[in-house]
Amino acid sequence: MAEAAGARLADPDVEARLGRLDELLEGLEAAPGPTTRSATEAVALLTEVYGEALARVMDHADERVAERLTEDELLGHLLVLHDIHPEPAERRAARAVERLRPAVQERGGDVEWAGVEGQTARVRLTTGGGCGSGCGGGGDEVTDAVRAAVLAAAPELTAVEPLTETAPAFVPLTTLTHRGAP
């Protein structure tokens, strides 16, 4: 389905096309023969040329423009893919954690960047209300979402280690100071 010349794609349309591209490439890789090898080589060469073009754009961009380019989700991923993102992996991963923080807080927990050790990202993850991951599996879902976001932003990192804490359940002060009658 061709778009009109010069038409821009909305993010969901980009995601749909990337998903379809993955499907097509998987199908190509599974098919034997010289046509398949030629098609996959053509895709690799095209990707390499587009990566070089993007690198040249970054070479010409001043600091303000480069920052705006890296903040765009699609461009940021392409810069990472072609190993030309100007920010270090640790900074990109920390920003990914900060973007997730409000959603985690809405679920009663918190997530905080704790740094990188070797090739492993570390995040402090607090699950809400003393329920740990037993509250409908939310803890595992949050951990998985944090892991996916960090590794998407910084694929150079090989793992994400959650430093998990459980927030204490709320205990009213009156229960601590009030004792039953003797």
C-alpha positions in Angstrom: 0.0 0.0 0.0 1.9 3.1 -1.2 1.6 6.4 0.5 1.3 9.6 -1.5 4.6 11.2 -2.3 5.9 13.3 0.6 3.3 11.9 3.0 4.5 11.4 6.5 3.9 8.2 8.5 2.4 8.3 12.0 4.2 6.3 14.6 1.7 3.4 14.5 2.2 3.2 10.8 6.0 3.1 11.2 5.6 0.3 13.8 3.3 -1.6 11.5 5.8 -1.3 8.6 8.7 -2.4 10.8 6.7 -5.4 12.0 5.9 -6.4 8.4 9.5 -5.9 7.4 10.6 -8.3 10.2 8.0 -10.8 8.8 9.3 -10.5 5.3 13.0 -10.8 6.3 12.2 -13.9 8.4 10.5 -15.4 5.3 13.5 -14.5 3.1 16.0 -16.0 5.6 14.0 -19.3 5.7 13.9 -19.7 1.9 17.0 -21.2 0.3 18.6 -20.2 -3.0 20.4 -17.5 -4.9 17.4 -15.2 -5.1 17.1 -15.2 -1.3 20.8 -14.4 -0.9 20.6 -11.6 -3.4 17.5 -10.1 -1.7 19.0 -10.2 1.8 22.3 -8.7 0.4 20.2 -5.9 -1.3 18.5 -5.1 2.1 21.8 -5.1 3.9 23.4 -2.8 1.3 20.4 -0.5 1.4 20.5 -0.4 5.2 24.3 0.4 5.1 23.8 3.3 2.6 20.9 4.8 4.6 23.1 4.5 7.7 25.9 6.4 6.0 23.4 9.1 4.9 22.1 9.4 8.5 25.7 9.7 9.8 26.3 12.5 7.3 23.2 14.3 8.5 24.6 14.0 12.1 27.9 15.4 10.9 26.2 18.5 9.6 23.9 19.0 12.5 24.7 21.5 15.2 24.3 20.6 18.8 20.6 21.7 19.0 19.6 19.9 15.9 21.5 16.8 16.9 19.7 16.8 20.2 16.3 17.1 18.5 17.2 14.2 16.2 18.2 11.9 19.0 15.0 12.7 20.9 12.8 11.4 18.1 12.1 7.8 18.9 12.5 6.5 15.3 15.6 8.5 14.6 17.1 7.6 18.0 16.6 3.9 17.2 18.2 4.3 13.8 21.1 6.1 15.3 21.6 3.3 17.7 21.2 0.7 14.9 23.9 2.3 12.9 26.2 2.9 16.0 26.2 6.6 15.4 24.1 7.8 18.4 26.1 10.7 20.0 25.0 9.8 23.6 26.6 7.1 25.6 24.5 3.9 26.2 24.2 4.7 30.0 22.6 8.1 29.4 20.1 6.7 26.8 19.2 3.8 29.2 18.8 6.2 32.2 16.4 8.4 30.1 14.4 5.3 29.1 14.0 4.5 32.8 12.9 8.1 33.6 10.3 8.0 30.8 8.8 4.8 32.4 8.8 6.2 35.9 5.4 7.9 35.8 3.7 4.7 34.6 5.4 2.6 37.3 4.4 5.2 39.9 0.8 5.0 38.7 0.9 1.3 39.6 2.1 2.1 43.2 5.8 1.4 42.6 8.8 3.3 41.5 11.8 2.8 39.2 15.1 4.6 39.5 18.3 4.4 37.4 21.1 2.8 39.4 23.9 2.8 36.8 25.9 0.3 34.7 28.2 -2.3 35.9 30.2 -3.9 33.0 27.5 -4.4 30.3 24.7 -4.7 32.8 22.2 -1.9 33.5 21.0 -1.7 37.1 17.7 -0.2 38.1 16.1 0.2 41.6 12.6 -1.2 41.3 10.1 -0.8 44.1 6.8 -2.6 43.9 3.9 -1.0 45.6 2.2 -1.5 48.9 4.1 -4.4 50.2 2.5 -6.8 47.7 5.7 -7.6 45.7 5.0 -9.2 42.4 2.0 -11.0 43.9 -0.4 -8.2 43.0 -1.7 -9.5 39.7 1.8 -10.2 38.3 2.3 -6.4 38.1 5.9 -6.7 39.4 6.9 -9.1 36.7 5.2 -6.9 34.0 7.0 -3.8 35.3 10.3 -5.6 35.4 9.8 -6.8 31.8 8.7 -3.4 30.6 11.8 -1.8 32.2 14.1 -4.4 30.7 12.6 -4.0 27.2 12.8 -0.2 27.4 16.4 -0.1 28.6 17.7 -2.7 26.0 15.8 -0.9 23.2 17.4 2.4 24.1 20.9 0.9 24.7 21.3 -2.5 22.9 25.0 -2.4 23.7 24.1 -3.4 27.2 23.6 -7.1 27.6 21.3 -7.3 30.6 19.2 -5.4 33.0 19.4 -6.3 36.7 16.5 -5.1 38.9 17.5 -4.2 42.4 14.0 -5.0 43.8 12.6 -3.5 47.0 9.1 -3.8 48.4 7.6 -0.6 49.7 6.3 -1.0 53.2 2.6 -1.3 53.6 0.9 1.7 55.1 0.5 1.3 58.8 -1.5 4.0 60.6 0.4 5.8 63.4 -2.5 5.2 65.8 -2.0 1.4 65.6 1.6 1.9 66.8 0.8 4.2 69.7 -2.6 2.9 70.8 -2.6 -0.3 73.0 -5.6 -2.2 74.0 -6.9 -1.9 77.5 -5.2 -4.2 80.1 
